[in-house]
Amino acid sequence: MTNMLQKIAGMGGMTDQVIATDFLISAKSAVRNYTFALTESVTPDVRDVLRRQLAVAIETHEKISQYMMEKGYYNPSDFDKQLEVDLQASKAALKLAGK
């Protein structure tokens, strides 16, 4: 059923990549936000909570990155490969938008 819905939506096999990319961006944002909040906090209890949450966000980012690298969705150390992946994703997005 999922494959049929993906084909109807014009996404084919892109669904996992789109979800993983969105999740990775969210995890990066969480790391940035927790870091900022940590520098602004004034009480030791709040800092402890934020440090624990930051550690979880960093671990989540690492797991998502590993998953994406294993699938070939994310190539942080190979610019040419990553450019190709990004161009394919851009073409798929334009196709979805009807352009």
Secondary structure, 3 states (H helix, E strand, C coil): CHHHHHHHHCCCCHHHHHHHHHHHHHHHHHHHHHHHHHHHCCCHHHHHHHHHHHHHHHHHHHHHHHHHHHHCCCCCCCHHHHHHHHHHHHHHHHHHHCC
